[in-house]
Amino acid sequence: MVRLNRIYTRTGDDGTTGLADGSRLPKHAARMEAIGAVDEANCAIGLAVCALGDTPHASVLTRIQNDLFDLGADLATPGEDFTPNEMTLRIVPSQVEWLERQIDAINENIAPLKSFILPGGSEAAARVHIARASARAAERRATALASAQPANPAALAYINRLSDYLFVLARAVNANGADDVLWVPGQNR
């Protein structure tokens, strides 16, 4: 269990931050950008949880929030060994597979799209769309990191699947797509 007695340590006053292996790097480094973007997505999901109230969808999102802390820990652990152990927390394929099952379960009740949809419909769906866009931003940061340094393939798959999950969840929240607002190409020309 994590225990934080002091919130400030002053160790980052020089513009660096510590990683899980004890190394330090600039706070603006690609690894920290990816970790920060995952944190932003987690915060956006927290807003969606508040909008959904005491529902099964909110419970799934809370589980995902825990997974995103795992993902942040994964990204904060540099190296090429992506095997989890007692000292290293890594996203594992079963977490990705669980998310895929959630996507499939929701999507089977939603009619296929005939147009792109505008983010919105209801406030709850709009908040889920904000979380989706935040997850996409986190994916861009994580793949940028992976293009320069080794990154856990399961972590990259998880963040990719997350935005898919949030997309179908937003549709489910919008009365299984009935309240989606469809994009009308060129409508305002």
C-alpha angles and dihedrals in degrees: 000000000000116000121192113189096165125032097199123052102168089224091114096053089100091060096261133109134202126248129210092265092054096254120128131221138173115285089235094055119124091251091055091045089056093047091048093049090052088051090051091051089050090053091050089051088052089059090050090051089054091051093049095051121191098350136126089250090057090051091053090049091051089054088050090052088058090049089052089058086053088050091051090051089049092052090046090059110077122200142080101266107093096176111120118233138160091285101037125058113205135171108250130206092252089065089055091046091051090053090049090053089052090052092049093047093052097039095054090071096049125086114239116264121257093184139015113272130230115237106259138045095144130015091250092051090047090054090050089051090053088052089049092053090047090051090052090052089050089050091052090052093046093050090047087055091047091053090062105028137023114278132181109265090212090055091052091048091049095054090046092052091045094067090048090052092049091050094055090041091056089052091048091050088052091067092281091306097314091110096042114127108230124220112241107203113228093359095145102043 
